[in-house]
């Protein structure tokens, strides 16, 4: 089964100056991105959210996103950092089979 169909689970977040609405929108962007990244050999990737569809309407176009994949025990973990000026959101997510 392709990892595109795995379930993403947010394990931990650390929010520094992001509104709850921004944090929710950033996590909405993160989930499909880690599913897509999981199908590749990439261990680390960077994105400008201004390049993502609908980011201006969601008020997240100024953010950058860095994702790093690490194998911890039997779990494939993804660590994401979103930054925009003094705003920062750190998220740890894992992919699990349904």
N, CA, C and O of each residue as an XYZ file, in Angstrom:
392
protein
N       0.847     -1.181      0.000
C       0.000      0.000      0.000
C       0.892      1.244      0.000
O       1.859      1.325      0.756
N       0.562      2.183     -0.834
C       1.319      3.425     -0.912
C       1.156      4.230      0.377
O       0.090      4.235      0.992
N       2.216      4.899      0.765
C       2.165      5.718      1.973
C       1.259      6.924      1.809
O       0.952      7.606      2.787
N       0.825      7.197      0.578
C      -0.149      8.264      0.353
C      -1.453      7.961      1.091
O      -2.206      8.878      1.420
N      -1.722      6.681      1.352
C      -2.978      6.286      1.966
C      -2.845      6.016      3.459
O      -3.816      5.621      4.104
N      -1.656      6.224      4.016
C      -1.466      6.083      5.454
C      -2.174      7.222      6.180
O      -2.491      8.252      5.585
N      -2.413      7.027      7.455
C      -3.048      8.052      8.280
C      -1.959      8.867      8.972
O      -1.068      8.308      9.612
N      -2.034     10.181      8.842
C      -1.093     11.069      9.527
C      -1.641     11.405     10.903
O      -2.818     11.727     11.068
N      -0.764     11.321     11.874
C      -1.147     11.602     13.249
C      -0.216     12.672     13.814
O       1.003     12.501     13.812
N      -0.785     13.764     14.293
C       0.006     14.831     14.903
C       0.259     14.435     16.355
O      -0.674     14.268     17.140
N       1.528     14.289     16.693
C       1.904     13.835     18.030
C       2.169     14.983     18.991
O       1.848     14.903     20.177
N       2.756     16.051     18.468
C       3.152     17.147     19.344
C       3.258     18.433     18.541
O       3.675     18.416     17.383
N       2.881     19.547     19.158
C       3.059     20.863     18.530
C       3.626     21.828     19.561
O       3.375     21.714     20.761
N       4.388     22.769     19.057
C       4.893     23.852     19.899
C       4.661     25.145     19.131
O       5.269     25.376     18.086
N       3.786     25.976     19.652
C       3.356     27.194     18.972
C       3.992     28.412     19.613
O       3.924     28.594     20.829
N       4.614     29.251     18.783
C       5.229     30.477     19.266
C       4.705     31.643     18.426
O       5.236     31.924     17.352
N       3.676     32.313     18.911
C       3.086     33.525     18.311
C       2.169     33.300     17.116
O       1.737     34.280     16.510
N       1.851     32.075     16.747
C       0.887     31.832     15.670
C      -0.518     31.809     16.258
O      -0.733     31.302     17.359
N      -1.462     32.355     15.521
C      -2.853     32.254     15.967
C      -3.319     30.810     15.797
O      -2.695     30.035     15.072
N      -4.390     30.457     16.450
C      -4.909     29.094     16.321
C      -5.356     28.811     14.892
O      -5.201     27.696     14.394
N      -5.913     29.828     14.237
C      -6.340     29.673     12.838
C      -5.136     29.405     11.930
O      -5.193     28.539     11.057
N      -4.043     30.154     12.141
C      -2.828     29.922     11.357
C      -2.279     28.523     11.606
O      -1.904     27.826     10.663
N      -2.229     28.113     12.858
C      -1.716     26.788     13.193
C      -2.547     25.699     12.531
O      -1.994     24.733     12.003
N      -3.861     25.842     12.553
C      -4.739     24.856     11.912
C      -4.495     24.789     10.404
O      -4.428     23.701      9.832
N      -4.363     25.943      9.764
C      -4.118     25.981      8.312
C      -2.753     25.389      7.970
O      -2.614     24.692      6.965
N      -1.744     25.662      8.798
C      -0.408     25.115      8.561
C      -0.407     23.592      8.685
O       0.240     22.906      7.893
N      -1.113     23.074      9.654
C      -1.210     21.617      9.806
C      -1.986     21.009      8.641
O      -1.677     19.903      8.198
N      -2.996     21.730      8.143
C      -3.729     21.257      6.957
C      -2.810     21.127      5.742
O      -3.000     20.238      4.911
N      -1.818     22.008      5.636
C      -0.845     21.938      4.547
C       0.159     20.814      4.801
O       0.589     20.134      3.870
N       0.521     20.628      6.046
C       1.549     19.645      6.407
C       1.145     18.213      6.091
O       1.947     17.457      5.542
N      -0.063     17.830      6.422
C      -0.476     16.430      6.308
C      -0.323     15.877      4.888
O       0.324     14.843      4.725
N      -0.883     16.510      3.857
C      -0.672     15.951      2.515
C       0.783     16.044      2.052
O       1.238     15.224      1.255
N       1.502     17.036      2.551
C       2.903     17.187      2.150
C       3.760     16.051      2.702
O       4.625     15.539      1.992
N       3.540     15.648      3.948
C       4.343     14.531      4.470
C       3.946     13.209      3.817
O       4.789     12.328      3.646
N       2.686     13.062      3.453
C       2.276     11.853      2.739
C       2.969     11.773      1.386
O       3.392     10.699      0.959
N       3.081     12.911      0.718
C       3.762     12.953     -0.562
C       5.263     12.719     -0.374
O       5.875     11.981     -1.146
N       5.851     13.333      0.633
C       7.282     13.173      0.895
C       7.619     11.728      1.246
O       8.692     11.237      0.894
N       6.715     11.048      1.934
C       6.948      9.666      2.357
C       7.099      8.710      1.186
O       7.677      7.634      1.337
N       6.592      9.083      0.032
C       6.695      8.214     -1.144
C       8.028      8.396     -1.876
O       8.292      7.718     -2.869
N       8.864      9.311     -1.382
C      10.159      9.577     -2.014
C      11.281      9.143     -1.076
O      11.028      8.650      0.023
N      12.517      9.330     -1.520
C      13.680      9.041     -0.689
C      14.150     10.260      0.097
O      15.130     10.178      0.837
N      13.468     11.380     -0.055
C      13.880     12.628      0.596
C      13.860     12.491      2.116
O      12.940     11.913      2.693
N      14.884     13.030      2.740
C      14.952     13.059      4.205
C      14.677     14.451      4.760
O      14.297     14.600      5.922
N      14.871     15.465      3.926
C      14.656     16.839      4.358
C      14.189     17.655      3.157
O      14.685     17.483      2.043
N      13.233     18.541      3.397
C      12.754     19.390      2.308
C      12.309     20.747      2.846
O      11.923     20.872      4.009
N      12.370     21.767      1.976
C      11.988     23.129      2.318
C      10.959     23.621      1.317
O      11.016     23.289      0.133
N      10.026     24.412      1.803
C       8.972     24.946      0.949
C       8.688     26.396      1.312
O       8.799     26.791      2.472
N       8.325     27.171      0.323
C       7.765     28.509      0.513
C       6.263     28.330      0.349
O       5.803     27.926     -0.718
N       5.501     28.622      1.383
C       4.062     28.374      1.300
C       3.359     29.315      0.327
O       2.213     29.068     -0.048
N       4.026     30.385     -0.084
C       3.450     31.259     -1.112
C       3.246     30.496     -2.415
O       2.418     30.890     -3.237
N       3.990     29.407     -2.614
C       3.858     28.596     -3.823
C       2.692     27.607     -3.754
O       2.354     26.983     -4.760
N       2.085     27.461     -2.600
C       0.996     26.506     -2.422
C      -0.338     27.141     -2.811
O      -0.575     28.327     -2.578
N      -1.191     26.328     -3.404
C      -2.520     26.768     -3.797
C      -3.296     27.268     -2.582
O      -3.288     26.619     -1.536
N      -3.949     28.387     -2.704
C      -4.858     28.923     -1.693
C      -4.144     29.476     -0.456
O      -4.813     29.803      0.525
N      -2.825     29.591     -0.465
C      -2.118     30.057      0.732
C      -2.398     31.535      1.038
O      -2.429     31.926      2.205
N      -2.599     32.349      0.011
C      -2.892     33.765      0.256
C      -4.246     33.932      0.924
O      -4.391     34.721      1.858
N      -5.237     33.190      0.445
C      -6.570     33.273      1.029
C      -6.586     32.770      2.475
O      -7.398     33.224      3.282
N      -5.699     31.844      2.798
C      -5.622     31.284      4.152
C      -4.679     32.068      5.061
O      -4.498     31.711      6.225
N      -4.078     33.134      4.532
C      -3.149     33.993      5.283
C      -1.931     33.245      5.817
O      -1.483     33.507      6.933
N      -1.388     32.310      5.020
C      -0.179     31.606      5.416
C       0.915     31.727      4.349
O       1.918     31.015      4.407
N       0.728     32.617      3.387
C       1.661     32.735      2.264
C       3.051     33.195      2.697
O       4.021     32.920      1.991
N       3.182     33.873      3.810
C       4.481     34.366      4.268
C       5.324     33.332      4.989
O       6.480     33.601      5.315
N       4.774     32.164      5.244
C       5.490     31.135      6.001
C       6.394     30.295      5.109
O       6.121     30.097      3.925
N       7.471     29.807      5.702
C       8.293     28.770      5.087
C       8.057     27.493      5.883
O       7.679     27.543      7.053
N       8.281     26.355      5.246
C       8.088     25.064      5.915
C       9.309     24.193      5.644
O       9.710     24.009      4.495
N       9.889     23.664      6.704
C      10.987     22.718      6.597
C      10.503     21.417      7.229
O       9.982     21.416      8.345
N      10.679     20.312      6.513
C      10.268     19.001      7.024
C      11.480     18.087      7.015
O      12.214     18.016      6.029
N      11.682     17.392      8.122
C      12.753     16.407      8.218
C      12.153     15.073      8.638
O      11.356     14.998      9.574
N      12.551     14.023      7.927
C      12.044     12.680      8.212
C      13.116     11.900      8.966
O      14.286     11.900      8.585
N      12.693     11.229     10.054
C      13.606     10.402     10.849
C      12.903      9.105     11.215
O      11.700      9.085     11.476
N      13.662      8.039     11.230
C      13.149      6.745     11.674
C      13.461      6.624     13.162
O      14.629      6.633     13.551
N      12.444      6.512     13.985
C      12.617      6.361     15.426
C      11.895      5.090     15.830
O      10.673      4.984     15.725
N      12.690      4.119     16.298
C      12.176      2.774     16.586
C      11.512      2.245     15.311
O      12.160      2.184     14.266
N      10.253      1.867     15.376
C       9.555      1.351     14.197
C       8.694      2.404     13.513
O       7.969      2.099     12.565
N       8.772      3.642     13.992
C       7.907      4.700     13.457
C       8.667      5.624     12.523
O       9.830      5.953     12.756
N       7.995      6.029     11.474
C       8.531      7.039     10.565
C       7.998      8.392     11.040
O       6.805      8.675     10.925
N       8.900      9.227     11.577
C       8.511     10.506     12.164
C       8.882     11.659     11.249
O       9.907     11.627     10.568
N       8.039     12.668     11.245
C       8.262     13.875     10.446
C       8.250     15.070     11.389
O       7.297     15.277     12.140
N       9.317     15.848     11.337
C       9.445     17.042     12.155
C       9.360     18.248     11.235
O      10.175     18.401     10.325
N       8.373     19.103     11.471
C       8.151     20.262     10.610
C       8.317     21.545     11.406
O       7.923     21.634     12.569
N       8.906     22.531     10.755
C       9.040     23.864     11.345
C       8.494     24.870     10.339
O       8.954     24.951      9.200
N       7.512     25.625     10.784
C       6.942     26.721      9.991
C       7.435     28.022     10.601
O       7.391     28.196     11.819
N       7.908     28.946      9.755
C       8.397     30.226     10.261
C       7.930     31.375      9.376
O       7.851     31.258      8.153
N       7.624     32.491     10.039
C       7.269     33.740      9.363
C       7.559     34.870     10.342
O       6.800     35.081     11.288
N       8.645     35.593     10.122
C       9.085     36.681     11.008
C       9.206     36.156     12.438
O      10.032     35.281     12.700
N       8.401     36.672     13.364
C       8.505     36.237     14.762
C       7.562     35.075     15.094
O       7.435     34.700     16.260
N       6.907     34.509     14.095
C       5.986     33.395     14.307
C       6.682     32.082     13.973
O       7.418     31.983     12.992
N       6.435     31.080     14.808
C       7.057     29.778     14.592
C       6.135     28.684     15.132
O       5.606     28.783     16.240
N       5.960     27.659     14.335
C       5.170     26.497     14.746
C       6.005     25.255     14.460
O       6.456     25.046     13.334
N       6.209     24.434     15.485
C       6.938     23.181     15.335
C       5.961     22.032     15.534
O       5.171     22.035     16.477
N       6.021     21.054     14.643
C       5.067     19.946     14.668
C       5.819     18.629     14.489
O       6.726     18.524     13.664
N       5.423     17.627     15.278
C       5.925     16.272     15.078
C       4.739     15.413     14.678
O       3.715     15.390     15.360
N       4.890     14.700     13.554
C       3.813     13.855     13.041
C       4.372     12.488     12.682
O       5.562     12.343     12.402
N       3.511     11.504     12.695
C       3.891     10.164     12.244
C       2.862      9.662     11.242
O       1.717     10.115     11.223
N       3.294      8.716     10.409
C       2.386      8.064      9.483
C       2.134      6.646      9.981
O       3.059      5.933     10.367
N       0.864      6.254      9.963
C       0.482      4.930     10.430
C      -0.409      4.260      9.389
O      -1.178      4.923      8.694
N      -0.295      2.956      9.296
C      -1.221      2.225      8.436
C      -2.589      2.270      9.070
O      -2.718      2.208     10.292
N      -3.607      2.375      8.246
C      -4.982      2.362      8.779
C      -5.361      0.993      9.268
O      -6.478      0.796      9.747
